[in-house]
Amino acid sequence: MSTSASPAASPAVTPALAAVTAVPAAASAVAVAHFAGRLAFETDVSDVAADLAAGSPGVVVVDSRSRESWDQGHIQGAVHLPTAEIPARATALVPEGVTVVTYCWGPGCNGATRAALEFAKLGYPVKEMLGGFEYWAREGFPVETASGITRHPVDALTAPVSGIACAC
């Protein structure tokens, strides 16, 4: 005979609905189409930086911000072409057959999306650079101004501070 008291009866516990699975994940084929589609439309600052550093042919980076924003700092080697000017000036500044990568300020701005739409209307293959100029600078990539090239310290919340690629 046991001397320990038996546990008190507890009411039935209903497991809480998990926030992540409240809406079921998509079927595998649907997920493949979705994520492959996103990669067809988007790129990130690390991949753009790698291509620019390697001199990869066939990629033109376009800064769609205002002149004041461009002067404040931009990606070295980018073409400055504000969104409103794309229909009239793109063919003179961006060769046919290249993949255009658009950027604006950052994730809180849809200027790069609007610029990408204008390039797509002109028939260019185009991708939007996720994170925009903000993440370019936060990840420590070179920023060009009238004073020259500078680099901001790497923000540990956006990239490895070691300088080694995250290998995503």
Residue frames as qw, qx, qy, qz and C-alpha x, y, z in Angstrom:
[[0.000, 0.889, 0.458, 0.000, 0.00, 0.00, 0.00],
 [0.426, 0.431, -0.003, 0.795, 1.33, 3.38, -0.97],
 [0.309, -0.594, -0.448, 0.592, 1.64, 6.17, 1.51],
 [0.114, -0.091, 0.209, 0.967, 1.62, 8.94, -1.06],
 [0.399, 0.526, 0.443, -0.606, -1.55, 10.85, -1.65],
 [0.505, 0.424, 0.639, 0.397, -3.18, 10.47, -5.01],
 [0.130, -0.020, 0.174, 0.976, -3.06, 13.54, -7.21],
 [0.361, 0.488, 0.433, -0.666, -6.15, 15.67, -7.29],
 [0.521, 0.504, 0.637, 0.261, -8.25, 15.22, -10.34],
 [0.098, -0.396, 0.164, 0.898, -7.47, 17.98, -12.79],
 [0.586, 0.617, 0.268, -0.453, -9.94, 19.37, -15.26],
 [0.766, 0.364, 0.400, 0.347, -9.49, 18.40, -18.91],
 [0.190, -0.647, 0.231, 0.701, -6.86, 20.60, -20.52],
 [0.671, 0.680, 0.292, 0.047, -7.59, 21.75, -24.04],
 [0.603, -0.145, 0.228, 0.751, -4.37, 22.45, -25.89],
 [0.136, 0.768, 0.035, -0.625, -4.12, 26.02, -27.12],
 [0.734, 0.620, 0.237, 0.148, -4.26, 26.49, -30.86],
 [0.583, -0.307, 0.218, 0.720, -0.75, 27.31, -32.06],
 [0.215, 0.799, -0.002, -0.562, -0.48, 30.63, -33.85],
 [0.040, -0.459, 0.712, 0.529, 1.84, 29.19, -36.50],
 [0.038, 0.092, 0.954, 0.284, -0.47, 26.34, -37.42],
 [0.351, 0.461, 0.492, -0.650, -3.80, 28.16, -37.00],
 [0.666, 0.624, -0.130, -0.389, -3.71, 28.47, -40.79],
 [0.901, -0.084, 0.374, 0.206, -2.22, 25.25, -42.18],
 [0.210, -0.533, 0.543, 0.613, 0.93, 25.46, -44.26],
 [0.642, 0.513, -0.226, -0.523, 0.44, 25.24, -48.01],
 [0.967, 0.121, 0.218, 0.050, 0.81, 21.98, -49.86],
 [0.628, -0.372, 0.390, 0.561, 4.35, 21.29, -50.99],
 [0.472, 0.399, 0.517, 0.592, 3.74, 22.03, -54.68],
 [0.018, -0.932, -0.288, -0.219, 2.02, 25.32, -53.82],
 [0.502, -0.798, 0.129, 0.309, 4.88, 26.27, -51.48],
 [0.639, -0.070, 0.442, 0.626, 7.47, 25.48, -54.16],
 [0.306, 0.665, 0.445, 0.516, 5.68, 27.72, -56.66],
 [0.237, -0.955, -0.171, -0.041, 5.33, 30.52, -54.12],
 [0.557, -0.694, 0.237, 0.391, 8.94, 30.55, -52.91],
 [0.592, 0.116, 0.486, 0.632, 10.39, 30.07, -56.39],
 [0.180, 0.818, 0.400, 0.373, 8.21, 32.96, -57.50],
 [0.348, -0.924, -0.017, 0.156, 9.51, 35.20, -54.75],
 [0.608, -0.416, 0.388, 0.554, 13.10, 34.45, -55.75],
 [0.475, 0.454, 0.512, 0.553, 12.21, 35.34, -59.35],
 [0.003, 0.895, 0.280, 0.347, 11.07, 38.80, -58.16],
 [0.409, -0.895, 0.147, -0.096, 13.43, 39.54, -55.26],
 [0.737, 0.265, -0.406, 0.470, 17.11, 39.49, -54.36],
 [0.556, -0.789, -0.180, 0.190, 18.94, 40.58, -51.24],
 [0.021, 0.961, -0.274, -0.029, 21.73, 43.04, -50.52],
 [0.596, -0.488, 0.610, 0.188, 24.29, 40.31, -49.91],
 [0.725, 0.307, 0.556, 0.266, 23.73, 38.73, -53.33],
 [0.359, 0.920, 0.100, 0.124, 23.81, 42.14, -55.04],
 [0.263, -0.869, 0.407, 0.096, 27.04, 43.03, -53.23],
 [0.705, -0.211, 0.629, 0.249, 28.61, 39.71, -54.25],
 [0.651, 0.574, 0.428, 0.252, 27.68, 40.22, -57.90],
 [0.157, 0.982, -0.073, 0.072, 28.97, 43.80, -57.93],
 [0.451, -0.719, 0.508, 0.147, 32.23, 42.78, -56.23],
 [0.701, -0.019, 0.657, 0.278, 32.70, 39.96, -58.75],
 [0.135, 0.438, -0.404, -0.792, 31.90, 42.22, -61.69],
 [0.433, 0.293, 0.852, 0.019, 29.15, 39.82, -62.75],
 [0.055, 0.019, -0.463, -0.884, 27.89, 40.79, -66.19],
 [0.265, -0.377, -0.750, -0.474, 24.25, 41.39, -66.99],
 [0.353, -0.675, -0.591, 0.266, 23.19, 43.12, -63.76],
 [0.136, 0.451, -0.003, 0.882, 22.43, 46.82, -63.44],
 [0.282, -0.508, -0.652, 0.487, 21.51, 48.26, -60.03],
 [0.008, 0.572, 0.294, 0.766, 19.12, 51.21, -60.12],
 [0.152, -0.313, -0.551, 0.759, 18.57, 53.66, -57.27],
 [0.001, -0.615, -0.640, -0.461, 15.02, 54.98, -57.68],
 [0.313, -0.697, -0.424, 0.486, 15.24, 57.67, -54.97],
 [0.156, 0.981, 0.117, -0.004, 15.36, 61.46, -55.29],
 [0.522, 0.641, -0.278, 0.490, 18.54, 63.43, -56.05],
 [0.314, -0.723, 0.376, -0.488, 18.74, 64.50, -52.39],
 [0.910, -0.289, 0.259, -0.144, 18.58, 60.88, -51.24],
 [0.874, 0.386, -0.073, 0.287, 21.15, 59.79, -53.84],
 [0.254, 0.744, -0.333, 0.521, 23.51, 62.55, -52.71],
 [0.604, -0.629, 0.329, -0.361, 23.13, 61.43, -49.09],
 [0.326, -0.399, 0.856, 0.048, 24.59, 58.05, -50.07],
 [0.846, 0.328, -0.076, -0.413, 24.09, 55.30, -52.64],
 [0.899, -0.091, 0.389, 0.180, 25.47, 51.99, -53.85],
 [0.123, -0.622, 0.534, 0.559, 28.73, 52.44, -55.72],
 [0.110, -0.076, 0.855, 0.500, 28.15, 51.67, -59.39],
 [0.276, 0.578, 0.738, -0.212, 24.37, 52.10, -59.22],
 [0.108, 0.370, 0.439, 0.812, 22.51, 54.10, -61.84],
 [0.098, 0.355, 0.483, -0.794, 20.48, 56.98, -60.44],
 [0.185, -0.214, -0.630, -0.723, 17.03, 56.93, -62.04],
 [0.328, 0.086, 0.533, -0.775, 14.10, 58.20, -60.00],
 [0.376, 0.326, 0.865, -0.064, 10.93, 56.19, -60.56],
 [0.383, 0.765, 0.295, -0.426, 9.04, 59.02, -62.30],
 [0.187, 0.742, -0.454, -0.457, 11.85, 59.26, -64.89],
 [0.529, -0.140, 0.823, 0.151, 12.08, 55.56, -65.75],
 [0.647, 0.567, 0.509, -0.037, 9.62, 55.56, -68.70],
 [0.372, 0.923, -0.054, -0.077, 11.43, 58.43, -70.43],
 [0.038, 0.839, -0.542, 0.006, 15.08, 57.69, -69.57],
 [0.817, -0.289, 0.497, -0.039, 15.54, 53.96, -68.91],
 [0.881, 0.397, 0.197, 0.167, 16.39, 52.91, -72.46],
 [0.354, 0.849, -0.261, 0.293, 19.14, 55.57, -72.63],
 [0.253, -0.716, 0.558, -0.334, 20.70, 54.52, -69.30],
 [0.651, -0.223, 0.703, -0.182, 20.06, 50.78, -68.99],
 [0.214, 0.322, -0.774, -0.502, 21.03, 48.40, -71.81],
 [0.853, 0.011, -0.161, -0.496, 18.54, 45.84, -73.10],
 [0.833, 0.141, -0.534, 0.020, 18.96, 42.28, -71.90],
 [0.207, 0.293, -0.693, 0.626, 20.37, 43.05, -68.46],
 [0.467, -0.581, -0.665, 0.050, 18.62, 42.17, -65.23],
 [0.054, -0.624, 0.125, -0.769, 17.70, 45.35, -63.42],
 [0.489, -0.391, -0.670, 0.398, 17.84, 45.40, -59.62],
 [0.113, -0.727, -0.129, -0.665, 15.87, 48.27, -58.10],
 [0.474, -0.350, -0.607, 0.533, 16.28, 49.72, -54.64],
 [0.165, -0.807, -0.138, -0.549, 14.89, 52.56, -52.60],
 [0.231, -0.694, 0.439, -0.522, 15.27, 53.47, -48.91],
 [0.073, -0.240, 0.913, -0.321, 14.35, 50.27, -47.11],
 [0.078, -0.266, -0.960, -0.042, 11.69, 47.79, -46.09],
 [0.094, 0.596, 0.560, -0.568, 9.31, 50.55, -45.04],
 [0.240, 0.588, -0.212, -0.743, 9.31, 52.04, -48.55],
 [0.742, 0.324, 0.586, 0.028, 7.73, 50.61, -51.68],
 [0.235, 0.819, -0.259, -0.454, 9.67, 52.84, -54.07],
 [0.134, -0.381, 0.857, 0.321, 11.74, 49.92, -55.35],
 [0.430, 0.348, 0.831, -0.063, 8.54, 48.01, -56.07],
 [0.397, 0.818, 0.215, -0.358, 7.14, 50.93, -58.06],
 [0.082, 0.722, -0.549, -0.413, 10.44, 51.25, -59.94],
 [0.315, -0.113, 0.926, 0.175, 10.51, 47.52, -60.67],
 [0.486, 0.585, 0.616, -0.206, 6.98, 47.78, -62.07],
 [0.313, 0.848, -0.122, -0.410, 8.08, 50.56, -64.44],
 [0.050, -0.523, 0.785, 0.327, 11.02, 48.48, -65.70],
 [0.421, 0.169, 0.891, -0.011, 8.77, 45.45, -66.14],
 [0.475, 0.734, 0.338, -0.349, 6.37, 47.57, -68.23],
 [0.256, 0.798, -0.414, -0.356, 9.33, 48.39, -70.49],
 [0.927, 0.276, -0.234, -0.099, 10.13, 44.69, -70.89],
 [0.186, 0.621, -0.691, 0.319, 13.23, 44.49, -68.68],
 [0.750, -0.270, -0.586, 0.142, 13.87, 41.47, -66.48],
 [0.085, -0.644, 0.275, -0.709, 13.79, 43.02, -63.02],
 [0.634, -0.359, -0.638, 0.250, 14.18, 42.18, -59.35],
 [0.292, -0.864, 0.036, -0.408, 13.64, 44.24, -56.23],
 [0.456, 0.280, -0.658, 0.529, 16.47, 44.37, -53.69],
 [0.616, -0.643, -0.450, -0.064, 15.00, 43.46, -50.31],
 [0.606, -0.523, -0.226, 0.554, 16.03, 45.76, -47.49],
 [0.271, 0.930, 0.128, 0.212, 16.94, 48.61, -49.82],
 [0.348, 0.686, -0.341, 0.541, 19.64, 51.11, -49.11],
 [0.560, -0.669, 0.282, -0.399, 19.04, 50.81, -45.36],
 [0.943, -0.234, 0.235, 0.023, 20.11, 47.18, -45.23],
 [0.725, 0.546, -0.144, 0.394, 22.93, 47.77, -47.71],
 [0.049, 0.740, -0.374, 0.557, 24.43, 50.27, -45.26],
 [0.709, -0.527, 0.300, -0.360, 23.54, 48.24, -42.14],
 [0.989, 0.001, 0.096, 0.116, 25.33, 45.18, -43.53],
 [0.495, -0.659, 0.321, 0.466, 28.50, 47.25, -43.94],
 [0.677, 0.401, 0.427, 0.447, 28.66, 47.39, -47.74],
 [0.346, -0.111, 0.098, 0.927, 30.34, 50.40, -49.38],
 [0.142, 0.859, 0.461, -0.170, 28.32, 53.62, -49.57],
 [0.461, 0.215, 0.227, 0.830, 29.28, 56.30, -52.06],
 [0.018, -0.902, -0.314, 0.294, 28.80, 60.03, -51.49],
 [0.395, 0.889, -0.084, 0.215, 30.37, 63.14, -53.02],
 [0.329, -0.815, 0.468, -0.093, 33.05, 62.81, -50.30],
 [0.222, 0.442, -0.866, -0.069, 34.02, 59.30, -51.43],
 [0.738, -0.144, -0.629, -0.199, 33.38, 55.73, -50.34],
 [0.283, -0.441, 0.612, -0.592, 32.58, 54.90, -46.73],
 [0.562, -0.174, -0.802, -0.107, 31.41, 51.85, -44.83],
 [0.554, -0.559, 0.178, -0.591, 29.18, 51.77, -41.79],
 [0.177, -0.301, 0.901, -0.257, 29.88, 49.20, -39.07],
 [0.417, -0.154, -0.832, -0.333, 28.01, 45.94, -39.57],
 [0.583, -0.317, 0.224, -0.713, 24.79, 45.83, -37.56],
 [0.070, -0.185, 0.970, -0.145, 24.83, 42.51, -35.69],
 [0.545, 0.316, 0.592, -0.503, 21.05, 42.27, -36.16],
 [0.663, 0.626, -0.043, -0.408, 21.40, 42.16, -39.95],
 [0.767, 0.505, -0.387, 0.080, 24.64, 40.31, -40.75],
 [0.869, -0.305, -0.156, 0.358, 27.54, 38.47, -39.14],
 [0.135, -0.969, 0.173, 0.113, 29.95, 41.04, -37.70],
 [0.710, -0.320, 0.491, 0.391, 32.83, 38.73, -38.70],
 [0.239, 0.621, -0.412, -0.623, 32.37, 39.78, -42.30],
 [0.114, -0.044, 0.962, 0.244, 31.85, 36.17, -43.31],
 [0.472, -0.110, -0.426, -0.764, 28.70, 35.69, -45.35],
 [0.621, -0.167, 0.489, -0.590, 25.75, 34.19, -43.52],
 [0.072, 0.150, -0.946, -0.277, 25.58, 31.39, -46.15],
 [0.581, 0.182, 0.401, -0.684, 21.79, 31.48, -46.14]]
